[in-house]
């Protein structure tokens, strides 16, 4: 099952040269592998270990989160607005599952 | 109790509190665990805690108190031009896996925000690798009421 990913920009329409935030939220339990279920068995680790941000097909940022990321994690980045285009955020977890979300950057 | 006696005792108590408060702050952060941190630093960077330079160019924002360790907002910003920052690492001293995240800004600005799990009250470290090979450090501490790792 693909990881549900939502990407948004703040402000939604930045001016040219202005800084803006890109925030990605994923729907994922991010099990760290240290938690136990109701029967006391360890829940196996399964967390997002790779976050890549692409702008117009070019990789512009990468994060490698460890197991201690919260469930339904948020990843925030800051960019400077130069030209309009499309941001794509790609996620991959330790079980090999992937997710993708995109947002269009329009300049005000 | 008359007014004079009251002032005398409260004054003495206050100054004792002030005296006791300062050495605690000088000892460092709450929830420090340098042995655990050192292992993670060696693993991630091949460097130890003594190789890190505390710097006010790095701004690490953590809440002072988190009710639940399962979801603690963390934000780090480096006051350097984007091209000069190679990577930003976050560590929590007391976590079973202290390394929280490694972020490579590439074309992005040296800023990263996320939400992390903290096992217990812990010191948090932001370690910034600069392009000229320096390792800058910023520390913060978050008090956790309920842990998020177990």
gemmi code that builds the backbone of each chain (N, CA, C; Angstrom):
import gemmi

chains = {
    "A": [
        ("UNK", (0.849, -1.200, 0.000), (0.000, 0.000, 0.000), (0.883, 1.248, 0.000)),
        ("UNK", (0.544, 2.088, -0.894), (1.371, 3.308, -0.966), (1.158, 4.163, 0.278)),
        ("UNK", (2.182, 4.870, 0.668), (2.080, 5.771, 1.815), (1.363, 7.040, 1.363)),
        ("UNK", (0.278, 7.380, 2.065), (-0.438, 8.613, 1.686), (0.390, 9.826, 2.074)),
        ("UNK", (0.624, 10.703, 1.135), (1.503, 11.846, 1.368), (0.807, 13.129, 0.914)),
        ("UNK", (0.836, 14.122, 1.779), (0.262, 15.424, 1.434), (1.387, 16.457, 1.504)),
        ("UNK", (1.482, 17.293, 0.484), (2.518, 18.329, 0.452), (1.843, 19.681, 0.302)),
        ("UNK", (2.323, 20.661, 1.090), (1.762, 22.008, 0.937), (2.863, 23.058, 1.101)),
        ("UNK", (2.560, 24.244, 0.572), (3.514, 25.344, 0.648), (2.949, 26.438, 1.551)),
        ("UNK", (3.807, 27.091, 2.315), (3.414, 28.256, 3.117), (4.413, 29.377, 2.851)),
        ("UNK", (4.059, 30.531, 2.407), (2.739, 30.877, 1.865), (2.453, 30.123, 0.569)),
        ("UNK", (1.180, 29.985, 0.218), (0.792, 29.186, -0.943), (1.363, 29.761, -2.233)),
        ("UNK", (1.403, 31.102, -2.321), (1.938, 31.739, -3.535), (3.015, 32.737, -3.145)),
        ("UNK", (4.246, 32.280, -2.973), (5.299, 33.226, -2.576), (5.680, 34.151, -3.731)),
        ("UNK", (6.234, 35.307, -3.366), (6.769, 36.230, -4.392), (8.134, 35.718, -4.822)),
        ("UNK", (8.578, 36.141, -6.008), (9.904, 35.739, -6.478), (10.956, 36.242, -5.499)),
        ("UNK", (11.892, 35.391, -5.128), (12.957, 35.765, -4.211), (12.589, 35.590, -2.745)),
        ("UNK", (11.329, 35.287, -2.472), (10.870, 35.142, -1.096), (11.127, 33.711, -0.608)),
        ("UNK", (11.354, 33.574, 0.712), (11.499, 32.227, 1.285), (10.126, 31.637, 1.519)),
        ("UNK", (10.011, 30.350, 1.320), (8.761, 29.688, 1.653), (9.054, 28.322, 2.239)),
        ("UNK", (8.075, 27.800, 2.982), (8.214, 26.480, 3.603), (7.498, 25.448, 2.761)),
        ("UNK", (8.111, 24.296, 2.639), (7.453, 23.160, 2.008), (7.275, 22.117, 3.101)),
        ("UNK", (6.038, 21.719, 3.347), (5.780, 20.746, 4.410), (5.119, 19.515, 3.835)),
        ("UNK", (5.646, 18.362, 4.175), (5.072, 17.099, 3.729), (4.592, 16.341, 4.954)),
        ("UNK", (3.394, 15.823, 4.880), (2.838, 14.998, 5.958), (2.516, 13.630, 5.370)),
        ("UNK", (2.930, 12.570, 6.056), (2.687, 11.221, 5.558), (1.835, 10.463, 6.553)),
        ("UNK", (1.017, 9.551, 6.040), (0.220, 8.705, 6.924), (0.988, 7.405, 7.100)),
        ("UNK", (1.627, 7.257, 8.250), (2.511, 6.111, 8.465), (2.684, 5.896, 9.964)),
        ("UNK", (2.619, 4.644, 10.450), (2.762, 4.444, 11.904), (4.179, 4.700, 12.416)),
        ("UNK", (5.192, 4.611, 11.548), (6.588, 4.830, 11.930), (6.968, 4.030, 13.175)),
        ("UNK", (6.779, 2.723, 13.122), (7.093, 1.888, 14.288), (8.606, 1.871, 14.537)),
        ("UNK", (9.046, 2.268, 15.731), (10.486, 2.312, 15.986), (11.090, 0.943, 16.301)),
        ("UNK", (10.254, -0.066, 16.537), (10.786, -1.389, 16.851), (11.049, -1.596, 18.328)),
        ("UNK", (10.643, -0.625, 19.163), (10.848, -0.772, 20.605), (9.507, -0.878, 21.337)),
        ("UNK", (8.414, -0.679, 20.603), (7.103, -0.694, 21.250), (6.553, -2.115, 21.287)),
        ("UNK", (5.666, -2.365, 22.270), (5.058, -3.683, 22.413), (3.554, -3.580, 22.196)),
        ("UNK", (2.963, -4.658, 21.659), (1.508, -4.656, 21.487), (0.845, -5.117, 22.785)),
        ("UNK", (-0.482, -5.283, 22.767), (-1.238, -5.605, 23.979), (-0.799, -6.936, 24.583)),
        ("UNK", (-0.309, -7.864, 23.769), (0.144, -9.172, 24.269), (1.598, -9.129, 24.755)),
        ("UNK", (2.238, -7.999, 24.632), (3.613, -7.874, 25.093), (4.651, -8.273, 24.055)),
        ("UNK", (4.205, -8.519, 22.820), (5.177, -8.840, 21.775), (5.722, -7.549, 21.174)),
        ("UNK", (6.997, -7.573, 20.794), (7.591, -6.404, 20.159), (6.951, -6.195, 18.787)),
        ("UNK", (6.604, -4.950, 18.490), (6.107, -4.628, 17.155), (7.349, -4.389, 16.281)),
        ("UNK", (7.471, -5.106, 15.158), (8.693, -4.938, 14.365), (8.837, -3.513, 13.816)),
        ("UNK", (10.067, -3.063, 13.674), (10.329, -1.708, 13.196), (9.881, -1.563, 11.748)),
        ("UNK", (9.239, -0.465, 11.465), (8.901, -0.109, 10.097), (8.725, 1.399, 10.075)),
        ("UNK", (9.738, 2.094, 9.588), (9.679, 3.554, 9.608), (10.172, 4.102, 8.276)),
        ("UNK", (9.801, 5.343, 8.021), (10.246, 6.008, 6.785), (11.719, 6.373, 6.954)),
        ("UNK", (12.564, 5.853, 6.073), (14.005, 6.061, 6.232), (14.581, 6.947, 5.140)),
        ("UNK", (13.750, 7.347, 4.183), (14.279, 8.182, 3.098), (13.198, 9.165, 2.640)),
        ("UNK", (13.542, 10.439, 2.635), (12.654, 11.486, 2.135), (13.439, 12.259, 1.086)),
        ("UNK", (12.919, 12.289, -0.127), (13.605, 13.033, -1.185), (12.668, 14.087, -1.742)),
        ("UNK", (13.217, 15.277, -2.001), (12.437, 16.361, -2.591), (12.999, 16.655, -3.975)),
        ("UNK", (12.121, 16.626, -4.972), (12.520, 16.932, -6.343), (11.801, 18.200, -6.788)),
        ("UNK", (12.516, 19.034, -7.546), (11.901, 20.208, -8.160), (12.140, 20.111, -9.654)),
        ("UNK", (11.077, 20.002, -10.439), (11.185, 19.862, -11.889), (12.142, 18.723, -12.247)),
        ("UNK", (12.008, 17.606, -11.536), (12.798, 16.422, -11.852), (14.195, 16.409, -11.265)),
        ("UNK", (14.642, 17.535, -10.675), (15.986, 17.591, -10.102), (15.893, 17.431, -8.589)),
        ("UNK", (16.785, 16.608, -8.016), (16.751, 16.405, -6.571), (17.288, 17.648, -5.868)),
        ("UNK", (16.511, 18.216, -4.946), (16.923, 19.455, -4.289), (17.170, 19.288, -2.790)),
        ("UNK", (16.693, 18.205, -2.183), (16.951, 17.988, -0.760), (16.692, 16.526, -0.431)),
        ("UNK", (17.389, 16.060, 0.601), (17.209, 14.675, 1.016), (17.326, 14.591, 2.525)),
        ("UNK", (16.440, 13.809, 3.153), (16.537, 13.563, 4.589), (16.498, 12.067, 4.818)),
        ("UNK", (17.285, 11.622, 5.795), (17.291, 10.201, 6.167), (16.890, 10.085, 7.622)),
        ("UNK", (15.589, 10.002, 7.897), (15.139, 9.910, 9.288), (15.486, 8.550, 9.894)),
        ("UNK", (15.729, 8.534, 11.191), (15.960, 7.299, 11.925), (14.653, 6.755, 12.467)),
        ("UNK", (14.712, 5.727, 13.309), (13.478, 5.141, 13.842), (12.715, 6.053, 14.804)),
        ("UNK", (13.375, 7.067, 15.384), (12.682, 7.900, 16.373), (11.963, 9.077, 15.728)),
        ("UNK", (11.152, 8.805, 14.713), (10.307, 9.851, 14.153), (8.871, 9.524, 14.556)),
        ("UNK", (8.079, 10.548, 14.788), (6.729, 10.324, 15.293), (5.863, 9.650, 14.235)),
        ("UNK", (4.751, 9.070, 14.678), (3.778, 8.515, 13.736), (3.173, 9.659, 12.929)),
        ("UNK", (2.728, 9.369, 11.728), (2.203, 10.385, 10.817), (3.134, 11.599, 10.772)),
        ("UNK", (4.357, 11.378, 10.317), (5.395, 12.403, 10.477), (5.211, 13.607, 9.559)),
        ("UNK", (5.835, 14.689, 9.989), (5.884, 15.912, 9.201), (7.345, 16.183, 8.857)),
        ("UNK", (7.579, 16.615, 7.634), (8.918, 17.001, 7.223), (8.817, 18.406, 6.656)),
        ("UNK", (9.567, 19.335, 7.226), (9.501, 20.723, 6.779), (10.818, 21.165, 6.169)),
        ("UNK", (10.730, 21.840, 5.028), (11.917, 22.359, 4.353), (11.677, 23.822, 4.018)),
        ("UNK", (12.769, 24.545, 3.782), (12.648, 25.942, 3.364), (13.381, 26.134, 2.046)),
        ("UNK", (12.741, 26.828, 1.128), (13.370, 27.126, -0.159), (13.191, 28.604, -0.468)),
        ("UNK", (13.979, 29.077, -1.449), (13.801, 30.427, -1.956), (13.072, 30.294, -3.285)),
        ("UNK", (12.027, 31.090, -3.477), (11.238, 31.013, -4.716), (12.015, 31.662, -5.847)),
        ("UNK", (12.267, 30.920, -6.901), (12.947, 31.488, -8.066), (12.058, 31.435, -9.298)),
        ("UNK", (11.645, 30.222, -9.670), (10.764, 30.097, -10.838), (9.650, 29.116, -10.509)),
        ("UNK", (8.509, 29.251, -11.197), (7.415, 28.318, -10.940), (7.766, 26.910, -11.393)),
        ("UNK", (7.145, 25.933, -10.791), (7.430, 24.543, -11.153), (6.723, 23.601, -10.206)),
        ("UNK", (7.075, 22.337, -10.284), (6.404, 21.331, -9.462), (7.397, 20.671, -8.516)),
        ("UNK", (7.020, 20.625, -7.242), (7.785, 19.888, -6.234), (7.181, 18.497, -6.080)),
        ("UNK", (8.036, 17.489, -6.042), (7.578, 16.131, -5.762), (8.347, 15.633, -4.542)),
        ("UNK", (7.633, 15.116, -3.548), (8.263, 14.535, -2.364), (8.086, 13.026, -2.444)),
        ("UNK", (9.205, 12.300, -2.404), (9.149, 10.837, -2.470), (9.606, 10.253, -1.141)),
        ("UNK", (8.833, 9.295, -0.633), (9.136, 8.658, 0.647), (9.373, 7.170, 0.435)),
        ("UNK", (10.212, 6.610, 1.292), (10.412, 5.172, 1.259), (10.577, 4.674, 2.686)),
        ("UNK", (9.889, 3.586, 3.061), (10.045, 3.065, 4.420), (10.916, 1.805, 4.404)),
        ("UNK", (11.198, 1.288, 5.609), (12.154, 0.180, 5.703), (11.579, -1.125, 5.166)),
        ("UNK", (10.258, -1.203, 4.929), (9.702, -2.410, 4.331), (9.705, -2.312, 2.811)),
        ("UNK", (10.167, -1.192, 2.271), (10.239, -1.021, 0.824), (9.034, -0.320, 0.236)),
        ("UNK", (8.070, 0.009, 1.090), (6.875, 0.722, 0.646), (7.248, 2.161, 0.275)),
        ("UNK", (6.589, 2.718, -0.729), (6.913, 4.081, -1.148), (5.675, 4.960, -1.162)),
        ("UNK", (5.884, 6.247, -1.132), (4.803, 7.206, -1.223), (5.269, 8.421, -1.992)),
        ("UNK", (4.322, 9.147, -2.560), (4.701, 10.305, -3.365), (3.617, 11.362, -3.257)),
        ("UNK", (4.041, 12.594, -3.112), (3.093, 13.699, -3.100), (3.692, 14.853, -3.871)),
        ("UNK", (2.836, 15.678, -4.481), (3.407, 16.786, -5.249), (2.608, 18.058, -5.004)),
        ("UNK", (3.245, 19.179, -5.301), (2.593, 20.476, -5.157), (3.186, 21.394, -6.220)),
        ("UNK", (2.322, 22.278, -6.751), (2.776, 23.219, -7.786), (3.195, 24.517, -7.122)),
        ("UNK", (4.346, 25.009, -7.491), (4.791, 26.317, -7.003), (4.397, 27.358, -8.046)),
        ("UNK", (3.535, 28.304, -7.617), (3.176, 29.427, -8.487), (3.658, 30.678, -7.793)),
        ("UNK", (4.200, 31.601, -8.564), (4.689, 32.834, -7.965), (3.597, 33.880, -7.982)),
        ("UNK", (3.540, 34.683, -6.925), (2.517, 35.728, -6.838), (2.947, 36.918, -7.696)),
    ],
    "B": [
        ("UNK", (3.813, 35.224, 63.070), (5.118, 35.705, 62.605), (4.995, 37.205, 62.281)),
        ("UNK", (5.906, 38.004, 62.813), (5.838, 39.426, 62.459), (6.534, 39.672, 61.115)),
        ("UNK", (6.419, 40.901, 60.648), (6.876, 41.216, 59.291), (8.398, 41.016, 59.153)),
        ("UNK", (9.110, 41.450, 60.215), (10.576, 41.364, 60.122), (11.051, 39.913, 59.999)),
        ("UNK", (10.457, 39.048, 60.833), (10.860, 37.641, 60.806), (10.505, 37.010, 59.459)),
        ("UNK", (9.329, 37.406, 58.954), (8.895, 36.862, 57.656), (9.889, 37.218, 56.552)),
        ("UNK", (10.278, 38.489, 56.500), (11.204, 38.931, 55.467), (12.548, 38.217, 55.598)),
        ("UNK", (12.962, 38.052, 56.829), (14.254, 37.415, 57.081), (14.260, 35.981, 56.542)),
        ("UNK", (13.209, 35.232, 56.897), (13.204, 33.815, 56.499), (13.005, 33.666, 54.985)),
        ("UNK", (12.059, 34.434, 54.402), (11.855, 34.286, 52.959), (13.088, 34.753, 52.200)),
        ("UNK", (13.708, 35.821, 52.683), (14.927, 36.321, 52.026), (16.004, 35.257, 52.024)),
        ("UNK", (16.176, 34.616, 53.164), (17.205, 33.579, 53.264), (16.871, 32.412, 52.340)),
        ("UNK", (15.571, 32.061, 52.307), (15.170, 30.940, 51.458), (15.405, 31.259, 49.993)),
        ("UNK", (15.066, 32.506, 49.597), (15.237, 32.898, 48.199), (16.697, 32.879, 47.792)),
        ("UNK", (17.561, 33.407, 48.652), (18.970, 33.452, 48.271), (19.552, 32.039, 48.232)),
        ("UNK", (19.056, 31.157, 49.111), (19.518, 29.778, 49.087), (19.099, 29.112, 47.771)),
        ("UNK", (17.852, 29.424, 47.325), (17.364, 28.857, 46.076), (18.215, 29.351, 44.912)),
        ("UNK", (18.534, 30.649, 44.923), (19.336, 31.217, 43.848), (20.714, 30.566, 43.818)),
        ("UNK", (21.290, 30.387, 44.999), (22.615, 29.781, 45.081), (22.584, 28.341, 44.566)),
        ("UNK", (21.525, 27.628, 44.953), (21.428, 26.231, 44.545), (21.127, 26.123, 43.056)),
        ("UNK", (20.407, 27.132, 42.518), (19.989, 27.065, 41.118), (21.122, 27.210, 40.135)),
        ("UNK", (22.094, 28.045, 40.438), (23.127, 28.329, 39.446), (24.055, 27.154, 39.144)),
        ("UNK", (24.560, 26.452, 40.159), (25.460, 25.338, 39.827), (24.768, 24.276, 38.974)),
        ("UNK", (23.462, 24.062, 39.188), (22.718, 23.072, 38.415), (22.783, 23.448, 36.938)),
        ("UNK", (22.581, 24.733, 36.638), (22.599, 25.169, 35.261), (23.999, 24.985, 34.662)),
        ("UNK", (25.008, 25.247, 35.449), (26.370, 25.157, 34.939), (26.749, 23.709, 34.617)),
        ("UNK", (26.133, 22.757, 35.309), (26.455, 21.356, 35.067), (26.010, 20.867, 33.701)),
        ("UNK", (25.104, 21.587, 33.075), (24.685, 21.187, 31.747), (23.209, 20.941, 31.666)),
        ("UNK", (22.814, 20.235, 30.640), (21.412, 20.092, 30.317), (20.793, 18.924, 31.045)),
        ("UNK", (19.480, 19.016, 31.204), (18.742, 17.924, 31.794), (18.676, 16.777, 30.791)),
        ("UNK", (18.813, 15.554, 31.264), (18.698, 14.395, 30.390), (19.908, 14.195, 29.498)),
        ("UNK", (21.083, 14.579, 29.977), (22.300, 14.358, 29.204), (22.753, 12.910, 29.353)),
        ("UNK", (23.257, 12.325, 28.286), (23.827, 10.979, 28.357), (24.939, 10.909, 27.325)),
        ("UNK", (26.089, 11.411, 27.721), (27.171, 11.562, 26.747), (27.691, 10.229, 26.239)),
        ("UNK", (27.638, 9.166, 27.056), (28.138, 7.860, 26.621), (27.297, 7.324, 25.463)),
        ("UNK", (25.978, 7.447, 25.620), (25.058, 6.989, 24.582), (25.197, 7.851, 23.323)),
        ("UNK", (25.348, 9.160, 23.525), (25.483, 10.093, 22.408), (26.775, 9.833, 21.643)),
        ("UNK", (27.845, 9.589, 22.404), (29.163, 9.380, 21.795), (29.129, 8.222, 20.790)),
        ("UNK", (28.457, 7.122, 21.181), (28.344, 5.949, 20.304), (27.681, 6.331, 18.987)),
        ("UNK", (26.563, 7.080, 19.097), (25.807, 7.456, 17.904), (26.597, 8.425, 17.033)),
        ("UNK", (27.342, 9.326, 17.678), (28.154, 10.280, 16.925), (29.231, 9.553, 16.134)),
        ("UNK", (29.887, 8.587, 16.797), (30.934, 7.821, 16.125), (30.365, 7.074, 14.929)),
        ("UNK", (29.150, 6.529, 15.114), (28.515, 5.747, 14.062), (28.127, 6.628, 12.869)),
        ("UNK", (27.570, 7.798, 13.164), (27.045, 8.654, 12.094), (28.129, 9.508, 11.449)),
        ("UNK", (29.077, 9.987, 12.248), (30.044, 10.966, 11.749), (31.488, 10.478, 11.823)),
        ("UNK", (31.721, 9.447, 12.612), (33.095, 9.032, 12.854), (33.848, 10.028, 13.726)),
        ("UNK", (33.101, 10.901, 14.418), (33.705, 11.901, 15.290), (33.058, 11.805, 16.664)),
        ("UNK", (33.754, 12.331, 17.671), (33.222, 12.294, 19.021), (32.692, 13.636, 19.454)),
        ("UNK", (32.164, 13.685, 20.674), (31.556, 14.911, 21.203), (32.577, 16.037, 21.328)),
        ("UNK", (33.830, 15.683, 21.603), (34.859, 16.717, 21.788), (35.222, 17.403, 20.466)),
        ("UNK", (34.869, 16.795, 19.317), (35.162, 17.402, 18.022), (34.106, 18.426, 17.603)),
        ("UNK", (33.051, 18.576, 18.392), (31.975, 19.487, 18.032), (32.225, 20.857, 18.647)),
        ("UNK", (31.939, 21.905, 17.871), (32.112, 23.265, 18.354), (30.752, 23.887, 18.593)),
        ("UNK", (30.417, 24.220, 19.848), (29.144, 24.904, 20.070), (29.129, 26.223, 19.292)),
        ("UNK", (28.031, 26.493, 18.610), (27.975, 27.666, 17.760), (26.612, 28.315, 17.862)),
        ("UNK", (26.597, 29.672, 17.898), (25.292, 30.328, 17.929), (24.748, 30.576, 16.531)),
        ("UNK", (25.430, 30.048, 15.500), (24.873, 30.101, 14.143), (23.766, 29.067, 13.966)),
        ("UNK", (23.779, 28.064, 14.856), (22.795, 26.995, 14.761), (21.694, 27.263, 15.768)),
        ("UNK", (20.452, 27.282, 15.281), (19.329, 27.540, 16.180), (18.456, 26.301, 16.228)),
        ("UNK", (18.414, 25.686, 17.397), (17.597, 24.479, 17.587), (16.403, 24.843, 18.456)),
        ("UNK", (15.211, 24.621, 17.956), (14.005, 24.970, 18.702), (13.288, 23.697, 19.126)),
        ("UNK", (13.219, 23.487, 20.440), (12.509, 22.338, 21.007), (11.591, 22.867, 22.105)),
        ("UNK", (10.453, 22.211, 22.330), (9.627, 22.640, 23.465), (10.323, 22.305, 24.787)),
        ("UNK", (10.123, 23.123, 25.820), (10.741, 22.863, 27.120), (10.109, 21.647, 27.776)),
        ("UNK", (8.798, 21.503, 27.596), (8.084, 20.367, 28.175), (7.200, 19.751, 27.097)),
        ("UNK", (7.254, 18.434, 26.965), (6.378, 17.733, 26.032), (5.539, 16.759, 26.838)),
        ("UNK", (4.231, 16.840, 26.679), (3.362, 15.969, 27.455), (3.548, 14.520, 26.997)),
        ("UNK", (3.621, 14.337, 25.671), (3.809, 13.000, 25.136), (5.100, 12.966, 24.330)),
        ("UNK", (5.934, 11.977, 24.615), (7.178, 11.845, 23.866), (6.967, 11.308, 22.466)),
        ("UNK", (5.739, 10.888, 22.145), (5.482, 10.277, 20.846), (5.472, 11.289, 19.713)),
        ("UNK", (5.312, 12.556, 20.045), (5.150, 13.548, 18.995), (5.685, 14.892, 19.481)),
        ("UNK", (6.969, 15.118, 19.295), (7.603, 16.331, 19.785), (8.124, 17.123, 18.586)),
        ("UNK", (7.637, 18.352, 18.385), (8.133, 19.127, 17.245), (9.588, 19.547, 17.449)),
        ("UNK", (10.378, 19.414, 16.401), (11.781, 19.833, 16.448), (12.046, 20.684, 15.216)),
        ("UNK", (12.810, 21.758, 15.407), (13.078, 22.658, 14.296), (14.517, 23.138, 14.417)),
        ("UNK", (15.253, 23.082, 13.319), (16.628, 23.551, 13.359), (16.885, 24.444, 12.158)),
        ("UNK", (17.571, 25.544, 12.413), (17.867, 26.503, 11.356), (19.313, 26.941, 11.514)),
        ("UNK", (20.046, 27.012, 10.400), (21.449, 27.402, 10.438), (21.589, 28.753, 9.759)),
        ("UNK", (22.262, 29.670, 10.443), (22.425, 31.015, 9.924), (23.669, 31.101, 9.038)),
        ("UNK", (23.671, 30.290, 7.977), (24.781, 30.273, 7.016), (24.163, 30.195, 5.629)),
        ("UNK", (24.867, 30.678, 4.583), (24.347, 30.507, 3.228), (24.158, 29.021, 2.908)),
        ("UNK", (23.115, 28.709, 2.122), (22.732, 27.325, 1.854), (23.875, 26.434, 1.399)),
        ("UNK", (24.715, 26.941, 0.507), (25.783, 26.119, -0.051), (26.833, 25.694, 0.960)),
        ("UNK", (26.884, 26.369, 2.115), (27.943, 26.065, 3.080), (27.585, 24.958, 4.058)),
        ("UNK", (26.345, 24.492, 4.001), (25.921, 23.439, 4.937), (25.794, 22.125, 4.182)),
        ("UNK", (26.594, 21.152, 4.592), (26.575, 19.857, 3.917), (25.471, 18.970, 4.479)),
        ("UNK", (25.352, 18.942, 5.805), (24.335, 18.080, 6.416), (23.986, 18.591, 7.810)),
        ("UNK", (22.769, 18.296, 8.216), (22.309, 18.603, 9.569), (21.884, 17.280, 10.206)),
        ("UNK", (22.422, 16.987, 11.380), (22.038, 15.772, 12.095), (21.353, 16.169, 13.388)),
        ("UNK", (20.354, 15.378, 13.785), (19.724, 15.585, 15.088), (19.914, 14.331, 15.927)),
        ("UNK", (20.240, 14.531, 17.192), (20.433, 13.409, 18.119), (19.658, 13.676, 19.401)),
        ("UNK", (19.160, 12.611, 20.024), (18.578, 12.700, 21.367), (19.396, 11.767, 22.252)),
        ("UNK", (20.023, 12.334, 23.297), (20.944, 11.575, 24.157), (20.353, 10.281, 24.696)),
        ("UNK", (19.079, 10.337, 25.133), (18.528, 9.226, 25.906), (17.757, 8.214, 25.070)),
        ("UNK", (17.609, 8.447, 23.781), (16.838, 7.502, 22.970), (17.623, 6.217, 22.744)),
        ("UNK", (16.919, 5.074, 22.588), (17.620, 3.818, 22.276), (18.432, 3.946, 20.979)),
        ("UNK", (17.881, 4.653, 19.999), (18.646, 5.021, 18.799), (18.770, 6.541, 18.813)),
        ("UNK", (19.899, 7.058, 19.283), (19.969, 8.511, 19.475), (19.837, 9.325, 18.174)),
        ("UNK", (20.283, 8.776, 17.034), (20.213, 9.567, 15.798), (18.756, 9.698, 15.374)),
        ("UNK", (18.281, 10.942, 15.278), (16.890, 11.169, 14.901), (16.771, 11.289, 13.393)),
        ("UNK", (17.643, 12.096, 12.797), (17.554, 12.333, 11.359), (18.866, 12.922, 10.846)),
        ("UNK", (19.134, 12.650, 9.584), (20.222, 13.320, 8.877), (19.592, 14.013, 7.689)),
        ("UNK", (19.864, 15.301, 7.536), (19.251, 16.074, 6.464), (20.338, 16.696, 5.597)),
        ("UNK", (20.233, 16.486, 4.281), (21.167, 17.096, 3.343), (20.435, 18.169, 2.560)),
        ("UNK", (20.735, 19.452, 2.819), (19.932, 20.519, 2.217), (20.080, 20.614, 0.695)),
        ("UNK", (21.211, 20.293, 0.117), (21.453, 20.412, -1.322), (21.042, 21.804, -1.814)),
        ("UNK", (19.871, 21.911, -2.505), (19.433, 23.223, -3.017), (18.508, 23.933, -2.035)),
        ("UNK", (18.115, 23.258, -0.969), (17.208, 23.876, -0.006), (18.000, 24.760, 0.951)),
        ("UNK", (17.274, 25.587, 1.704), (17.947, 26.406, 2.709), (18.258, 25.512, 3.914)),
        ("UNK", (19.289, 25.870, 4.702), (19.662, 25.001, 5.834), (18.652, 25.079, 6.967)),
        ("UNK", (17.500, 24.477, 6.738), (16.396, 24.501, 7.691), (15.727, 23.144, 7.629)),
        ("UNK", (15.366, 22.589, 8.775), (14.645, 21.329, 8.766), (13.700, 21.296, 9.949)),
        ("UNK", (12.486, 20.855, 9.703), (11.502, 20.732, 10.778), (10.903, 19.347, 10.703)),
        ("UNK", (10.691, 18.727, 11.847), (10.064, 17.424, 11.862), (9.417, 17.207, 13.226)),
        ("UNK", (8.840, 16.030, 13.399), (8.306, 15.661, 14.718), (8.979, 14.360, 15.107)),
        ("UNK", (9.460, 14.285, 16.322), (10.259, 13.132, 16.735), (9.653, 12.441, 17.950)),
        ("UNK", (10.139, 11.235, 18.191), (9.796, 10.487, 19.398), (10.935, 10.640, 20.390)),
        ("UNK", (10.608, 10.885, 21.656), (11.613, 10.906, 22.711), (11.235, 9.853, 23.746)),
        ("UNK", (12.192, 9.000, 24.098), (11.916, 7.925, 25.045), (11.672, 8.478, 26.442)),
        ("UNK", (12.413, 9.527, 26.788), (12.279, 10.144, 28.112), (12.883, 11.541, 28.043)),
        ("UNK", (12.850, 12.247, 29.158), (13.461, 13.564, 29.222), (14.897, 13.484, 28.713)),
        ("UNK", (15.225, 14.323, 27.746), (16.506, 14.135, 27.069), (17.079, 15.456, 26.567)),
        ("UNK", (18.399, 15.475, 26.445), (19.072, 16.569, 25.750), (19.021, 16.275, 24.257)),
        ("UNK", (18.791, 17.304, 23.455), (18.716, 17.157, 22.002), (19.897, 17.919, 21.399)),
        ("UNK", (20.532, 17.328, 20.426), (21.690, 17.979, 19.789), (21.424, 18.160, 18.308)),
        ("UNK", (21.763, 19.334, 17.815), (21.803, 19.553, 16.371), (23.267, 19.672, 15.994)),
        ("UNK", (23.728, 18.804, 15.103), (25.117, 18.839, 14.656), (25.107, 19.209, 13.177)),
        ("UNK", (25.812, 20.287, 12.834), (25.827, 20.780, 11.462), (27.203, 20.542, 10.855)),
        ("UNK", (27.220, 19.820, 9.744), (28.450, 19.605, 8.983), (28.545, 20.714, 7.953)),
        ("UNK", (29.607, 21.523, 8.015), (29.748, 22.586, 7.026), (30.606, 22.090, 5.863)),
        ("UNK", (30.558, 22.857, 4.752), (31.297, 22.463, 3.548), (32.800, 22.424, 3.816)),
        ("UNK", (33.303, 23.279, 4.735), (34.742, 23.265, 5.017), (35.091, 22.303, 6.154)),
        ("UNK", (34.204, 21.355, 6.452), (34.543, 20.253, 7.343), (34.406, 20.523, 8.820)),
        ("UNK", (33.816, 21.667, 9.190), (33.621, 21.947, 10.616), (32.346, 21.274, 11.112)),
        ("UNK", (32.307, 20.981, 12.399), (31.108, 20.404, 13.000), (30.602, 21.368, 14.071)),
        ("UNK", (29.444, 21.965, 13.801), (28.876, 22.929, 14.730), (27.784, 22.258, 15.549)),
        ("UNK", (27.626, 22.727, 16.792), (26.703, 22.070, 17.715), (25.753, 23.080, 18.360)),
        ("UNK", (24.512, 22.691, 18.473), (23.554, 23.412, 19.302), (22.823, 22.379, 20.144)),
        ("UNK", (22.546, 22.722, 21.401), (21.883, 21.772, 22.295), (20.619, 22.380, 22.869)),
        ("UNK", (19.672, 21.532, 23.182), (18.457, 21.938, 23.871), (18.040, 20.763, 24.728)),
        ("UNK", (17.026, 20.975, 25.561), (16.575, 19.903, 26.417), (15.058, 19.934, 26.502)),
        ("UNK", (14.450, 18.766, 26.394), (13.000, 18.669, 26.500), (12.637, 17.715, 27.623)),
        ("UNK", (11.722, 18.161, 28.473), (11.246, 17.324, 29.573), (10.022, 16.552, 29.083)),
        ("UNK", (10.071, 15.240, 29.197), (9.012, 14.392, 28.657), (8.217, 13.764, 29.799)),
        ("UNK", (6.892, 13.897, 29.727), (6.038, 13.323, 30.772), (5.780, 11.841, 30.503)),
        ("UNK", (5.420, 11.500, 29.244), (5.182, 10.109, 28.872), (6.041, 9.789, 27.666)),
        ("UNK", (6.834, 8.727, 27.753), (7.769, 8.391, 26.675), (7.072, 7.944, 25.410)),
        ("UNK", (7.777, 8.002, 24.288), (7.166, 7.683, 23.005), (7.798, 6.500, 22.303)),
        ("UNK", (8.650, 5.737, 22.982), (9.343, 4.642, 22.309), (8.985, 3.282, 22.891)),
        ("UNK", (8.120, 3.213, 23.880), (7.870, 1.894, 24.432), (6.553, 1.776, 25.166)),
    ],
}
model = gemmi.Model(1)
for chain_id, residues in chains.items():
    chain = gemmi.Chain(chain_id)
    for i, (resn, *xyz) in enumerate(residues, 1):
        res = gemmi.Residue()
        res.name, res.seqid = resn, gemmi.SeqId(i, " ")
        for name, pos in zip(("N", "CA", "C"), xyz):
            atom = gemmi.Atom()
            atom.name, atom.element = name, gemmi.Element(name[0])
            atom.pos, atom.b_iso = gemmi.Position(*pos), 0.0
            res.add_atom(atom)
        chain.add_residue(res)
    model.add_chain(chain)
structure = gemmi.Structure()
structure.add_model(model)
structure.setup_entities()
